[in-house]
Amino acid sequence: MDKPVTSNPWSALQQFTAARIALGRSGVSQPTAPQLAFQQAHARARDAVHLALDPVALGEALHDASGLPWISLHSAAPDRNTYLQRPDLGRRLDDASRAKLAATTTPAAAATTTAPADADPSTADAVTAAMPAAAIAPATPSAAGACYDLALVVADGLSALAIEQNAAPLIRALMARLSAEQWRLAPITIVQQGRVAIGDEVAHLLDAQAVVVLIGERPGLSSPDSMGLYLTWAPRPGLTDASRNCISNVRPAGLTCDAAAFKLHYLLSEARRRQLSGVALKDETASDSADLEAPRRNFLLE
């Protein structure tokens, strides 16, 4: 056979998407190359789901990006298999983590404003999963009564790979925007086997006015490294997803960390000004992407 693969006439559209389109055919079957690429993508997605999060390495990276201390927590799901089969356990903390947060109050330096991104780890407050309570100063409630303006919760979700690759760059970009304003930030919490709603309990125990959960999204066949951001104002256990704003597909090939930080900063500012989040708060940012201002082309006419 001179030409075993029959090309698809729409193959030119592949330049516009990572989706598997216009793959051609070999006889009545899919050609070997896209079939092998599909199997590789499927294997990468499975690996992302089962990859274990390294909280120590992640905590050090987050501290380098933010200057904030961090605390390691765990959901009520004791292992990965249980986590995958019992979503309800991934939405609440285990008893040890709940006790750790109950004994944790605010480092004095972090209670007044955002910390500088270039803080020296040797002089910063303890950067450790087992932060000694004696080294922590009492929290200072605001006029509104909360001890913190914002809690950042980082959970592995369904892709620890996404968190390892994107959490630190996103927090670094967000801190650059928050540093010009007065935000009292709680220690960053890292939750293993966690789902989105666990941020409500964490922020409630920390007494934070708002929470942003950074979590690994369910891997797609072309996006095992996708991270989601969930913002909730006045978090407390029992809220539904209607109370949250979501920014999805944060990764180098999707929404970049700088663009995500831009949208998140806008939503945070509006949530604090209007005292709400979720379906009542819309993303009204004017995109700073030049693509939106570029002339529209109709590929069908080219």
Disulfide bonds with the S-S distance in Angstrom:
none
